[in-house]
Amino acid sequence: MAGSVLSHPAMALTRKRNKRRIALVGTGIRGVTFWGKKLHQEYGDVIEFVGLSDINPGRLSYALQYIGINCPTFVNFDEMMMATRPDLLIVTTVDSTHHQFIIKGLEYGVDVLTEKPLTTDEVKCQEILNAERRTGKKVIVGFNYRYGTLPTRIKELLTANEVGKITSVDFHWYLNTYHGASYFRRWHGLREMGGTLLVHKATHHFDLLNWLLNSEPEEVHAYGSLEHYGSNNPFRGVNCRNCAYTDKCKFYWDITKDQRMMDLYVKNEQYDGYIRDNCLWRHEIDIYDKMAVQIKYANNVQVSYSLATYAPYEGWRIAFNGMNGRLESWLDIPWLSQGTIRQSGLHAAEMEQSLPEALEDQHDIVVMKNWHDYKVYKVNKTRAGHGGGDKRLQDRIFRDPDMPDPLHHAAGTRDGAMSILVGIAARKSIEEKRVVRIEELTDLIPRPVKNS
């Protein structure tokens, strides 16, 4: 009898393990790099991959080799979950399918870590909220920007009431003609897949606002249009590899010069038909390439936000207007920064964690109090992924999940929901030409103060 008990899989799972068992679904670039190879290299002493799943068997084979692991692979997600019984499921699939795997993971009795955005519309969002409540398991959203050195210092200054009660915010994000254009080559160019950049990309930005203001959005009014990419060009090709206009298209991208992209995507097109170097002038693109959003928070703060996708440089500017002054900062604005890295490689180098640490020594945060001179706070800069946020996020999740969190860096389902609901409300506002209230979308009621 003792032998049969010890050999039963369910009983074996109750034994104390030395490593956290990880299953990953979605082996695109984000899955195999940030949540794959990097995890295996940096946290292999505390985690182990027990299964990978993807609808594309070619990408699965490449993922094993690239990550450097040896575990079972599954085209069928349910088979993976039943066979591997993981402790944590990581979801890095196409945005519009996040909800499917999050909900199934919760129902299998597993905590889930999902890439942003949580999902792409309010119905799917409510389904995730319901599933988390029903199962008692938890969802973690991978908001790495919160953990960066610059946003963290801004949060500290705001928490210290450095410029008094905040009344309004100006926040403007600029994607350059390399990184910004890349969204329109990929599946992100279709709103049914990524929910528009108001959801896929701006979820990062809206989450930063929610976190920095320690409040939740209440009303949204937005404008947006597609005026640069998509049909807004006199010529277009099949894709960059098969195009007659490579000599005249300033956005031409030669994927054949990137061996990893060739191995991960081009060699596996035969399985699912996904083209990684699609033409960014193709007619089916239906997302916005310029966006402006007005947000009213439950604590009465007003925010003006914009997102540009074809700027000559990549960076952002933010300013907080308070009763007693103004706090502002920026990242990678050329005339305000000392950096000289080429725009063409800026985003790729950051994602690869390969930017030189000494490129710029410090960030600036300028605090101007009414009737006083301004003061510049210096913040040590790191060029590790997303201002050092990538490592700090993963350290918290995999190395020390119980570490003190006085600034509330850790993000859960409500945080993920509130960030996407701004983008979803903005999209709805553009389509319906009206102000949209957040409480229209799900059963979440915005709170004036998130963490008291």
C-alpha positions as CSV (number, residue, x, y, z in Angstrom):
1,M,0.0,0.0,0.0
2,A,2.8,2.4,0.8
3,G,4.4,1.8,-2.5
4,S,1.2,2.5,-4.4
5,V,0.7,5.8,-2.6
6,L,4.2,7.0,-3.2
7,S,4.0,6.2,-6.9
8,H,0.7,8.0,-7.5
9,P,1.3,11.2,-9.4
10,A,-1.2,13.3,-7.3
11,M,0.6,12.2,-4.1
12,A,4.0,12.9,-5.6
13,L,3.0,16.4,-6.3
14,T,2.4,17.1,-2.6
15,R,6.0,16.4,-1.8
16,K,8.1,19.5,-1.2
17,R,9.9,20.6,-4.4
18,N,13.1,22.5,-4.7
19,K,12.1,24.2,-7.9
20,R,8.9,26.0,-9.1
21,R,7.4,24.2,-12.0
22,I,6.7,26.5,-14.9
23,A,4.6,25.9,-18.0
24,L,4.6,28.5,-20.9
25,V,2.0,28.9,-23.6
26,G,3.0,31.1,-26.6
27,T,6.5,30.8,-28.0
28,G,6.8,34.0,-30.0
29,I,9.7,36.4,-29.4
30,R,8.6,37.6,-26.0
31,G,7.9,34.0,-24.8
32,V,11.3,32.5,-25.9
33,T,13.4,35.5,-24.7
34,F,12.1,37.4,-21.7
35,W,9.9,34.7,-20.2
36,G,12.0,31.8,-21.6
37,K,15.8,32.0,-22.0
38,K,16.2,34.8,-19.5
39,L,14.2,32.9,-16.8
40,H,16.2,29.8,-17.5
41,Q,19.5,31.5,-17.3
42,E,18.8,33.8,-14.4
43,Y,16.5,31.7,-12.2
44,G,17.3,28.1,-13.2
45,D,18.2,27.4,-9.6
46,V,14.7,28.1,-8.4
47,I,12.5,27.3,-11.4
48,E,12.2,24.6,-14.1
49,F,10.3,24.5,-17.3
50,V,8.0,21.4,-17.4
51,G,6.1,22.2,-20.6
52,L,5.9,24.5,-23.6
53,S,2.7,24.9,-25.7
54,D,2.1,26.7,-29.0
55,I,-0.1,26.1,-32.1
56,N,3.0,26.2,-34.2
57,P,5.1,23.0,-33.9
58,G,8.1,24.6,-35.6
59,R,8.3,27.4,-33.1
60,L,8.0,24.9,-30.3
61,S,11.1,23.0,-31.6
62,Y,13.0,26.3,-32.0
63,A,12.0,27.4,-28.5
64,L,13.4,24.3,-26.8
65,Q,16.8,24.9,-28.5
66,Y,16.9,28.6,-28.0
67,I,15.8,28.6,-24.4
68,G,18.2,25.8,-23.7
69,I,15.9,23.4,-22.0
70,N,14.6,19.8,-22.4
71,C,11.0,19.5,-21.6
72,P,7.8,18.1,-23.3
73,T,6.1,20.3,-25.9
74,F,2.4,20.4,-26.7
75,V,0.4,21.7,-29.6
76,N,-2.7,21.0,-27.4
77,F,-2.7,23.3,-24.3
78,D,-5.0,21.1,-22.2
79,E,-2.8,18.1,-22.8
80,M,0.1,20.2,-21.4
81,M,-1.7,21.2,-18.3
82,M,-2.9,17.7,-17.5
83,A,0.4,16.1,-18.2
84,T,2.7,18.6,-16.4
85,R,0.7,19.9,-13.5
86,P,2.7,23.1,-13.2
87,D,2.8,25.5,-10.3
88,L,2.7,28.6,-12.5
89,L,1.4,29.2,-16.0
90,I,3.0,32.0,-18.1
91,V,0.8,33.3,-20.9
92,T,2.6,35.0,-23.9
93,T,0.2,34.3,-26.7
94,V,-1.5,36.8,-29.1
95,D,-3.3,39.4,-26.9
96,S,-6.8,38.4,-28.0
97,T,-6.3,34.9,-26.7
98,H,-4.8,35.8,-23.3
99,H,-8.2,35.3,-21.6
100,Q,-8.6,31.8,-22.9
101,F,-5.4,30.5,-21.3
102,I,-5.6,32.7,-18.2
103,I,-9.1,31.3,-17.4
104,K,-8.1,27.7,-18.2
105,G,-5.0,28.0,-16.1
106,L,-7.0,29.3,-13.1
107,E,-9.5,26.5,-13.6
108,Y,-6.7,23.9,-13.5
109,G,-5.9,25.3,-10.1
110,V,-2.8,27.2,-11.1
111,D,-1.7,30.8,-10.6
112,V,-1.1,32.6,-13.8
113,L,1.5,35.2,-14.9
114,T,0.4,37.0,-18.1
115,E,2.2,39.4,-20.4
116,K,0.4,42.7,-20.8
117,P,-2.2,43.5,-21.8
118,L,-4.5,41.4,-19.6
119,T,-6.9,41.0,-22.5
120,T,-8.4,43.1,-25.3
121,D,-12.0,43.9,-24.5
122,E,-14.4,44.4,-21.6
123,V,-16.2,41.1,-22.0
124,K,-13.0,39.0,-21.8
125,C,-11.9,41.2,-18.9
126,Q,-15.0,40.4,-16.9
127,E,-14.6,36.7,-17.7
128,I,-11.1,36.8,-16.2
129,L,-12.3,38.7,-13.1
130,N,-15.1,36.1,-12.6
131,A,-12.7,33.2,-13.0
132,E,-10.2,34.5,-10.5
133,R,-13.0,35.0,-7.9
134,R,-14.4,31.6,-8.7
135,T,-11.2,29.6,-8.4
136,G,-9.4,31.5,-5.7
137,K,-6.2,31.4,-7.7
138,K,-4.3,34.6,-8.7
139,V,-3.2,36.4,-11.8
140,I,0.0,38.4,-12.0
141,V,0.4,41.0,-14.8
142,G,3.9,41.6,-16.1
143,F,4.1,45.4,-15.7
144,N,7.8,45.9,-15.8
145,Y,7.8,49.7,-16.3
146,R,6.7,50.3,-12.7
147,Y,10.0,48.8,-11.5
148,G,12.3,51.0,-13.4
149,T,14.6,53.4,-11.5
150,L,13.1,56.6,-12.9
151,P,9.3,55.7,-12.4
152,T,10.2,54.4,-8.9
153,R,11.9,57.7,-7.9
154,I,8.9,59.7,-9.3
155,K,6.6,57.6,-7.3
156,E,8.7,58.3,-4.1
157,L,8.5,62.1,-4.7
158,L,4.8,62.0,-5.4
159,T,4.2,59.9,-2.3
160,A,6.2,62.5,-0.3
161,N,3.8,65.2,-1.5
162,E,6.7,67.1,-3.0
163,V,4.5,69.4,-5.1
164,G,1.3,69.2,-3.1
165,K,-1.9,67.6,-4.2
166,I,-1.7,66.6,-7.9
167,T,-4.4,68.1,-10.1
168,S,-3.4,67.3,-13.6
169,V,-0.8,65.4,-15.7
170,D,0.7,65.8,-19.2
171,F,2.0,62.5,-20.5
172,H,3.2,62.0,-24.1
173,W,4.8,58.9,-25.5
174,Y,6.8,58.8,-28.8
175,L,7.5,55.6,-30.8
176,N,10.1,56.1,-33.5
177,T,10.0,55.1,-37.2
178,Y,11.7,51.8,-36.3
179,H,9.9,50.5,-33.2
180,G,6.6,52.3,-33.9
181,A,6.5,51.0,-37.5
182,S,7.2,47.4,-36.3
183,Y,3.7,47.2,-34.7
184,F,2.1,47.7,-38.1
185,R,4.1,44.8,-39.7
186,R,3.0,42.4,-37.0
187,W,-0.3,41.0,-35.9
188,H,-0.7,44.1,-33.7
189,G,-1.8,46.0,-36.8
190,L,-5.2,44.2,-36.6
191,R,-7.5,45.4,-33.8
192,E,-9.1,41.9,-33.5
193,M,-5.7,40.6,-32.4
194,G,-4.2,43.3,-30.2
195,G,-7.1,45.7,-29.5
196,T,-5.3,48.6,-31.1
197,L,-2.2,50.2,-29.5
198,L,-4.4,52.0,-27.0
199,V,-4.7,48.5,-25.4
200,H,-1.5,46.6,-26.4
201,K,1.0,49.4,-26.0
202,A,-0.7,52.0,-23.9
203,T,-1.6,49.5,-21.2
204,H,1.9,50.1,-19.9
205,H,1.4,53.9,-19.9
206,F,-2.0,53.8,-18.3
207,D,-0.8,51.4,-15.6
208,L,2.0,53.8,-14.8
209,L,-0.5,56.6,-14.4
210,N,-2.8,54.6,-12.2
211,W,0.2,53.5,-10.1
212,L,1.8,56.9,-9.8
213,L,-1.4,58.7,-9.0
214,N,-2.6,56.0,-6.6
215,S,-6.1,56.3,-8.1
216,E,-8.3,54.7,-10.7
217,P,-9.7,56.1,-13.9
218,E,-13.3,57.2,-14.0
219,E,-14.1,58.8,-17.4
220,V,-12.3,58.7,-20.8
221,H,-12.6,60.8,-23.9
222,A,-10.4,60.1,-26.9
223,Y,-9.5,60.8,-30.5
224,G,-7.6,58.6,-32.9
225,S,-7.1,57.9,-36.6
226,L,-5.0,56.0,-39.1
227,E,-3.3,58.6,-41.3
228,H,0.2,57.3,-41.9
229,Y,0.4,53.5,-42.2
230,G,-2.0,51.0,-43.8
231,S,-3.7,52.3,-47.0
232,N,-2.1,55.7,-46.6
233,N,0.7,55.1,-49.2
234,P,0.7,54.9,-53.0
235,F,2.5,51.5,-53.1
236,R,2.6,48.3,-51.1
237,G,4.2,44.8,-51.4
238,V,3.4,41.3,-50.3
239,N,5.9,41.6,-47.5
240,C,9.4,43.1,-47.2
241,R,11.1,39.9,-48.6
242,N,8.8,40.0,-51.7
243,C,8.5,43.7,-52.6
244,A,9.2,45.6,-55.7
245,Y,9.7,48.9,-53.8
246,T,12.6,48.2,-51.5
247,D,14.6,50.9,-53.2
248,K,12.1,53.6,-52.5
249,C,10.4,52.5,-49.2
250,K,12.1,54.2,-46.2
251,F,10.5,51.6,-43.9
252,Y,12.0,48.5,-45.7
253,W,13.2,45.9,-43.2
254,D,15.4,43.0,-44.3
255,I,14.4,40.2,-42.0
256,T,17.0,37.9,-43.6
257,K,19.7,39.8,-41.7
258,D,18.3,38.7,-38.4
259,Q,19.0,35.0,-38.0
260,R,16.8,34.6,-34.9
261,M,13.8,36.1,-36.6
262,M,14.4,33.8,-39.6
263,D,14.6,30.7,-37.4
264,L,11.7,31.6,-35.2
265,Y,9.3,33.0,-37.8
266,V,10.2,32.6,-41.4
267,K,11.1,28.9,-41.2
268,N,7.8,28.2,-39.5
269,E,5.4,30.2,-41.7
270,Q,4.3,26.9,-43.2
271,Y,2.5,25.9,-40.0
272,D,0.3,28.8,-39.3
273,G,0.9,31.3,-42.1
274,Y,2.1,34.1,-39.8
275,I,4.3,36.6,-41.7
276,R,6.7,38.6,-39.4
277,D,7.9,41.1,-42.1
278,N,4.4,42.0,-43.4
279,C,4.0,45.2,-45.4
280,L,3.0,48.1,-43.1
281,W,1.1,49.6,-46.0
282,R,-1.3,46.6,-46.4
283,H,-5.0,47.5,-46.6
284,E,-6.1,45.3,-43.7
285,I,-4.4,47.4,-41.0
286,D,-7.2,48.9,-39.0
287,I,-5.6,50.3,-35.8
288,Y,-4.9,54.0,-35.0
289,D,-1.4,55.5,-35.6
290,K,-2.1,58.7,-33.7
291,M,-4.0,58.8,-30.4
292,A,-5.0,61.5,-27.9
293,V,-6.8,60.6,-24.6
294,Q,-8.3,62.7,-21.9
295,I,-8.7,60.8,-18.6
296,K,-10.6,61.9,-15.4
297,Y,-9.6,60.0,-12.3
298,A,-11.8,59.2,-9.4
299,N,-9.7,61.6,-7.2
300,N,-10.4,64.3,-9.7
301,V,-7.0,64.4,-11.4
302,Q,-7.2,65.2,-15.1
303,V,-4.7,63.6,-17.6
304,S,-3.8,64.6,-21.1
305,Y,-2.1,61.6,-22.9
306,S,-0.9,61.1,-26.4
307,L,0.8,58.3,-28.4
308,A,2.7,58.9,-31.7
309,T,3.9,56.0,-33.8
310,Y,6.2,57.6,-36.4
311,A,8.3,60.1,-34.4
312,P,12.0,60.7,-35.3
313,Y,13.0,59.6,-31.9
314,E,11.8,57.2,-29.2
315,G,11.0,58.5,-25.7
316,W,8.5,60.1,-23.4
317,R,7.8,63.2,-21.3
318,I,5.6,63.4,-18.2
319,A,4.7,66.3,-15.9
320,F,2.6,66.5,-12.7
321,N,0.9,69.8,-11.9
322,G,0.3,70.1,-8.1
323,M,-1.2,72.7,-5.9
324,N,2.3,73.7,-4.7
325,G,4.3,73.3,-7.9
326,R,5.2,71.0,-10.9
327,L,7.3,67.8,-11.2
328,E,8.5,66.8,-14.6
329,S,10.8,64.2,-16.2
330,W,11.6,62.6,-19.5
331,L,13.4,59.7,-21.2
332,D,15.5,59.8,-24.4
333,I,14.4,63.2,-25.6
334,P,17.5,63.9,-27.8
335,W,18.0,67.6,-26.9
336,L,17.5,66.8,-23.2
337,S,19.7,63.7,-23.1
338,Q,23.3,62.9,-23.6
339,G,22.7,59.6,-25.3
340,T,24.0,59.0,-28.8
341,I,22.7,55.5,-29.6
342,R,21.1,55.1,-33.0
343,Q,17.3,55.2,-33.2
344,S,17.3,52.2,-35.4
345,G,18.7,50.0,-32.7
346,L,17.4,51.6,-29.5
347,H,14.4,49.3,-28.8
348,A,16.1,46.1,-29.9
349,A,19.1,46.8,-27.8
350,E,17.0,47.5,-24.8
351,M,15.0,44.3,-25.2
352,E,18.3,42.4,-25.5
353,Q,19.5,44.0,-22.3
354,S,22.6,45.1,-24.3
355,L,22.7,48.8,-24.0
356,P,25.9,50.1,-22.3
357,E,25.4,51.1,-18.7
358,A,27.6,54.2,-19.1
359,L,25.5,55.6,-22.0
360,E,24.0,58.1,-19.7
361,D,24.8,58.2,-16.0
362,Q,21.6,59.7,-14.6
363,H,18.0,60.7,-15.2
364,D,16.7,64.1,-14.3
365,I,13.5,64.9,-12.3
366,V,12.8,68.6,-12.1
367,V,10.7,69.9,-9.2
368,M,9.6,73.5,-9.4
369,K,7.8,74.7,-6.3
370,N,5.7,77.8,-6.5
371,W,7.7,81.0,-5.6
372,H,10.9,79.0,-5.4
373,D,13.7,78.1,-7.7
374,Y,13.7,74.6,-9.3
375,K,15.5,71.6,-8.0
376,V,16.9,68.7,-10.1
377,Y,16.8,65.2,-8.6
378,K,19.3,62.9,-10.1
379,V,18.4,59.2,-10.5
380,N,21.0,56.6,-11.4
381,K,20.3,55.2,-14.8
382,T,20.4,51.6,-15.9
383,R,20.0,50.6,-19.5
384,A,19.1,47.1,-18.5
385,G,15.6,46.2,-19.9
386,H,13.0,48.9,-19.3
387,G,15.2,51.0,-17.1
388,G,16.1,48.1,-14.9
389,G,12.4,47.2,-14.4
390,D,12.7,43.8,-16.2
391,K,15.1,42.3,-13.6
392,R,13.4,43.8,-10.6
393,L,10.0,42.5,-11.8
394,Q,11.4,39.0,-12.3
395,D,13.4,39.0,-9.1
396,R,10.2,39.8,-7.2
397,I,8.2,37.0,-8.9
398,F,10.8,34.2,-8.9
399,R,13.4,35.1,-6.3
400,D,11.7,36.9,-3.4
401,P,7.9,37.1,-3.8
402,D,7.4,38.1,-0.2
403,M,9.8,41.0,-0.2
404,P,8.5,44.3,1.3
405,D,6.5,46.4,-1.3
406,P,6.0,49.8,0.3
407,L,5.4,51.5,-3.1
408,H,3.0,48.8,-4.3
409,H,5.0,47.8,-7.3
410,A,3.4,44.3,-7.6
411,A,0.5,44.3,-10.1
412,G,-2.5,42.0,-9.9
413,T,-5.7,41.4,-11.9
414,R,-7.4,44.7,-10.8
415,D,-4.3,46.6,-11.9
416,G,-4.3,44.8,-15.2
417,A,-8.0,45.4,-15.7
418,M,-7.8,49.1,-14.9
419,S,-5.0,49.7,-17.3
420,I,-6.7,48.0,-20.3
421,L,-10.1,49.6,-19.4
422,V,-8.6,53.0,-20.1
423,G,-7.6,51.8,-23.6
424,I,-10.8,50.0,-24.2
425,A,-12.8,53.1,-23.1
426,A,-10.7,55.3,-25.4
427,R,-11.3,53.0,-28.3
428,K,-15.0,53.0,-27.6
429,S,-14.9,56.8,-27.2
430,I,-13.3,57.1,-30.7
431,E,-15.8,54.8,-32.3
432,E,-18.9,56.1,-30.6
433,K,-17.8,59.8,-30.3
434,R,-18.7,60.2,-26.6
435,V,-17.3,60.2,-23.1
436,V,-17.1,56.6,-21.7
437,R,-17.3,55.9,-18.0
438,I,-15.1,53.0,-16.8
439,E,-17.9,51.6,-14.7
440,E,-19.9,50.9,-17.9
441,L,-17.4,48.2,-18.9
442,T,-17.1,45.7,-16.0
443,D,-18.4,45.4,-12.5
444,L,-15.3,47.2,-11.1
445,I,-16.1,50.5,-9.5
446,P,-13.2,53.0,-9.7
447,R,-11.6,53.9,-6.4
448,P,-10.4,57.4,-5.6
449,V,-7.5,55.9,-3.7
450,K,-6.0,52.6,-4.7
451,N,-3.8,51.9,-1.7
452,S,-4.5,53.9,1.5
